[in-house]
Amino acid sequence: MHFRRSSSTAWLLICATLANCQIKAEVFGEKEQFVSPQPIGALQERAKEGDARAQWMLGNAYLGGKGVPQDYAMAARWYASASAQNVAEAQTVLGYLYEHGKGVKKDYHEAFRYYQAAAQQGGMVAQNNLAAMYEDGRGTSRNPAEALHWYLASSQAGDPVAQCNLAAMYFVGLGRHPNHEQSARWFRAAAEQGVVEAQNALVWMYSQGDGVPKDYSEAVSWARRAAEAGYPQAQENLAYMFEQGKGVALDYVAAYAWYSAAAAGGRHQSAERMKILARVMLPEQLRLANSRALAWAAKHGEVATSGEHSLHSMSVLSKQ
């Protein structure tokens, strides 16, 4: 998805990845799973005695290396024990381990089975992941209608990843005709929960008046939120808004600084725009823009800067 190219100025790509939020499958962070505050020995005894919640928590401990060495195979073993007792959280993570081949042999059919079991119990993460498998035809036959059903169930439960994926399905019309108004609704829901891909999708939709009224100021607002969160595509889009004065006062210094951040994040077009801007900016503007870029780098890492025509990168030690 991209802006149309103008004969006078090249519109930069608004890479909203509307057809796929790039985050279809999710699982709780491997270092963030809940682990009982009880001593690990007591937890192991309870798990061996058949306590389902203890088995789930012991799986979490092995998954994250909390109180025991990290061991995916042991995590899978205890998740399997808890799953046999219908612990939905364990079924979800075990499905993820089978999907990605961690601690077990990769097996999409097993992943689908465990996701389905957890989804039917109302697990919103499992519902999202089950939908993704239906959408892609992994572990089951491809079924856009079932994918839409489970994305919707997870979205209504409040899962932001599912909301983003549901919005993408509505946009491209998988399983039904495209519905850009519904797409915008669910992108906004995900965006308000901090999903940068969804925030960047709204940049496109508001700038084009697609599914929402055209509103460059709103596009800038969402681009800024995603850009400040460190999303390179949004940084590039925000830079372009500053360069063109779309929804914000024209500001080459701000444009250059945001292009610099995007270029450091791998956006090659931003590096090219920096070269072009450097030819028309005053030396004092370049110095100020580079100063802002370096201030950004001090918080977020690498940054690309430029002299009048040359382009080089500077690595900064501090990273968040």
C-alpha positions in Angstrom: 0.0 0.0 0.0 1.5 3.3 -1.0 0.8 6.9 -1.8 0.5 7.7 -5.5 3.6 9.2 -7.1 3.4 12.9 -8.0 5.1 14.3 -11.1 6.7 17.0 -9.0 7.6 15.1 -5.9 7.9 11.4 -5.3 5.4 10.2 -2.7 7.1 7.8 -0.3 5.8 4.4 0.4 3.2 4.2 3.2 4.1 0.7 4.1 1.1 -0.1 6.3 1.3 -3.9 5.5 -2.5 -3.8 5.4 -2.8 -7.3 4.0 -0.8 -8.8 6.9 0.1 -7.1 10.2 3.2 -9.3 10.3 2.3 -10.3 13.8 -0.3 -13.0 13.1 0.9 -15.5 15.7 1.6 -14.5 19.3 2.4 -16.1 22.6 3.2 -14.7 26.0 6.8 -13.6 26.2 9.1 -16.4 27.0 10.6 -14.4 29.9 7.3 -13.0 31.1 5.2 -16.1 31.8 3.7 -16.3 35.2 5.7 -18.4 37.7 4.5 -19.2 41.2 6.3 -17.3 44.0 6.7 -20.7 45.7 10.1 -22.4 45.8 10.7 -24.3 42.6 11.1 -27.6 44.6 7.6 -27.2 46.0 6.3 -26.5 42.6 7.9 -29.6 41.2 6.4 -31.7 43.9 2.9 -30.4 43.2 3.4 -30.9 39.5 4.5 -34.5 40.0 1.4 -35.1 42.1 -0.8 -34.0 39.2 -1.7 -30.4 40.1 -2.6 -29.0 36.7 -1.9 -25.3 37.6 1.5 -26.3 39.1 2.3 -28.2 35.9 1.5 -25.1 33.9 3.6 -22.9 36.1 6.5 -25.3 36.0 6.3 -25.2 32.2 6.5 -21.5 32.5 9.6 -21.7 34.7 11.4 -24.0 32.2 10.3 -21.8 29.3 11.7 -18.6 30.8 14.5 -20.1 32.8 13.1 -18.9 36.1 14.5 -20.9 39.0 15.6 -23.6 36.6 17.8 -23.7 33.5 15.8 -22.7 30.4 14.7 -26.0 28.7 12.1 -26.0 26.0 11.8 -29.7 26.0 11.0 -29.8 29.7 8.6 -26.9 29.3 6.8 -28.8 26.6 6.6 -31.9 28.8 4.9 -30.0 31.6 2.7 -28.0 29.3 1.5 -31.3 27.8 0.6 -32.6 31.3 -1.3 -29.4 32.1 -2.9 -29.5 28.6 -4.2 -33.0 29.2 -6.1 -31.5 32.1 -7.6 -28.7 29.9 -5.5 -25.8 31.2 -6.1 -23.4 28.3 -3.0 -21.3 28.9 -0.8 -24.4 28.7 -2.5 -25.5 25.5 -1.9 -22.1 24.0 1.9 -22.2 24.7 2.2 -25.8 23.7 0.6 -25.0 20.4 3.1 -22.2 19.9 6.0 -24.6 20.7 4.7 -27.1 18.1 4.2 -24.3 15.6 7.7 -23.1 15.9 9.5 -26.3 16.8 10.8 -25.3 20.2 11.4 -28.3 22.5 9.3 -30.5 20.2 9.4 -31.4 16.5 7.6 -28.7 14.4 4.1 -30.0 13.8 1.4 -27.7 12.4 -1.3 -30.3 13.0 -0.4 -30.6 16.7 -0.2 -26.8 16.9 -3.6 -26.5 15.4 -5.1 -29.1 17.8 -3.8 -27.3 20.9 -4.8 -23.8 19.7 -8.3 -25.1 18.9 -8.6 -26.7 22.3 -7.6 -23.4 24.0 -9.7 -21.3 21.7 -12.8 -23.2 22.4 -12.2 -22.4 26.1 -12.1 -18.7 25.3 -8.3 -18.2 25.2 -8.0 -15.0 23.1 -4.3 -15.6 22.2 -5.2 -19.1 21.0 -8.1 -17.7 19.1 -5.9 -15.3 17.2 -3.3 -18.0 16.5 -6.0 -20.5 15.4 -7.4 -17.9 13.0 -3.9 -17.4 11.5 -3.6 -21.1 10.9 -7.0 -21.1 9.1 -6.0 -18.1 7.1 -2.7 -19.6 5.9 -3.8 -23.2 5.7 -1.3 -24.5 8.2 -2.3 -27.7 10.1 -5.7 -27.5 8.5 -7.4 -26.6 5.2 -7.3 -22.9 4.4 -10.6 -21.4 5.5 -11.0 -17.6 5.4 -14.5 -17.7 7.0 -13.2 -19.6 10.0 -10.2 -17.3 10.2 -12.5 -14.3 10.3 -14.7 -16.0 12.9 -11.8 -16.6 15.3 -10.1 -13.2 14.6 -13.4 -11.6 15.5 -13.8 -13.6 18.7 -10.3 -12.7 19.8 -10.7 -9.1 18.8 -13.9 -8.7 20.7 -12.1 -10.2 23.8 -9.6 -7.3 23.4 -6.6 -8.9 21.8 -4.7 -6.2 19.9 -2.8 -8.5 17.6 -6.1 -10.1 16.5 -7.6 -6.7 16.1 -4.8 -5.8 13.7 -5.2 -9.1 11.8 -8.9 -8.7 11.6 -8.6 -5.2 10.2 -6.2 -6.6 7.6 -8.7 -9.2 6.6 -11.5 -6.7 6.3 -9.2 -4.5 4.2 -8.3 -7.1 1.6 -11.7 -8.9 1.8 -10.5 -12.4 2.6 -13.6 -14.5 3.2 -16.0 -11.7 2.1 -16.1 -8.4 0.2 -13.6 -5.7 1.5 -15.0 -3.4 4.2 -12.7 -0.5 4.7 -14.9 1.1 7.4 -14.6 -2.1 9.5 -10.9 -2.3 8.7 -10.4 1.3 10.0 -12.5 0.5 13.1 -10.3 -2.5 14.1 -7.0 -0.9 13.1 -7.9 2.0 15.5 -8.8 -0.5 18.3 -5.3 -2.1 17.9 -3.6 1.3 17.4 -5.1 2.6 20.7 -3.5 -0.4 22.4 -0.1 0.5 21.0 0.3 -1.8 17.9 2.6 0.3 15.7 1.6 -1.6 12.5 -2.0 -0.6 13.1 -1.0 3.0 13.9 0.9 3.1 10.6 -2.0 1.6 8.7 -4.2 4.5 10.0 -1.6 6.9 8.5 -2.5 5.5 5.1 -6.2 5.4 5.7 -6.5 9.0 7.0 -4.1 10.4 4.3 -6.2 8.8 1.6 -9.7 9.1 3.1 -10.0 5.3 2.8 -12.6 3.9 5.3 -12.4 7.2 7.2 -12.7 10.9 6.3 -9.5 12.3 4.8 -7.7 14.0 7.6 -3.9 14.8 7.3 -3.8 16.0 10.9 -5.1 12.7 12.1 -2.6 10.9 9.8 0.2 12.9 11.3 -1.0 12.1 14.9 -0.8 8.4 14.2 2.4 8.6 12.4 4.0 10.5 15.3 2.8 7.9 17.8 4.3 5.0 15.9 7.4 7.0 15.0 8.1 7.9 18.6 7.7 4.2 19.4 10.6 3.5 17.0 8.8 2.1 14.0 10.9 3.0 10.9 8.0 3.0 8.4 6.1 5.5 10.5 9.2 7.6 10.9 9.5 7.7 7.2 5.9 8.6 6.8 6.1 11.4 9.4 9.2 12.7 7.8 7.3 12.9 4.5 4.5 14.8 6.1 6.9 17.4 7.4 8.7 17.6 4.1 5.4 18.2 2.2 3.6 20.2 4.9 0.7 17.7 5.0 -1.2 18.0 8.2 1.7 19.9 9.8 3.7 23.0 9.0 6.4 22.4 6.4 9.6 21.7 8.3 12.7 20.4 6.5 14.7 20.1 9.8 12.0 17.8 11.3 11.7 15.9 8.1 15.4 15.4 7.8 15.7 14.3 11.5 12.9 11.7 11.1 14.3 10.5 7.8 17.5 9.9 9.6 15.8 7.8 12.2 14.0 5.8 9.5 17.2 5.3 7.5 19.0 4.0 10.6 16.1 1.5 10.9 16.7 0.2 7.3 14.5 2.4 5.3 16.5 3.0 2.1 14.2 5.5 0.6 14.7 7.7 3.7 18.4 7.7 3.1 17.8 8.9 -0.5 15.4 11.6 0.8 18.1 12.8 3.2 20.5 13.3 0.2 17.9 15.3 -1.7 17.0 17.5 1.3 20.7 18.1 2.1 21.0 19.8 -1.3 18.3 22.4 -0.5 18.8 23.0 3.2 20.9 25.7 4.7 24.0 24.7 6.6 22.4 25.9 9.9 19.3 23.8 9.1 21.5 20.7 8.5 23.4 21.2 11.7 20.1 21.5 13.7 18.7 18.5 11.9 21.8 16.4 12.7 21.7 17.5 16.3 18.1 16.4 16.6 19.0 13.1 14.9 21.8 12.5 17.3 19.6 13.3 20.3 17.2 10.6 19.0 20.0 8.2 18.6 21.2 8.8 22.2 17.9 7.3 23.3 17.2 4.8 20.5 20.5 3.7 18.9 21.8 4.1 15.4 21.2 7.2 13.3 22.1 8.3 9.8 23.4 11.8 9.4 24.6 13.8 6.4 26.9 16.7 5.5 26.0 18.8 2.5 26.0 15.8 0.1 27.6 12.8 1.8 25.8 10.2 3.9 27.3 8.2 6.7 26.1 6.5 9.8 27.0 6.9 13.4 26.6 4.2 16.0 25.6 5.3 19.5 26.4 3.1 22.5 23.3 3.7 24.5 20.3 1.7 23.4 16.9 1.2 25.0 
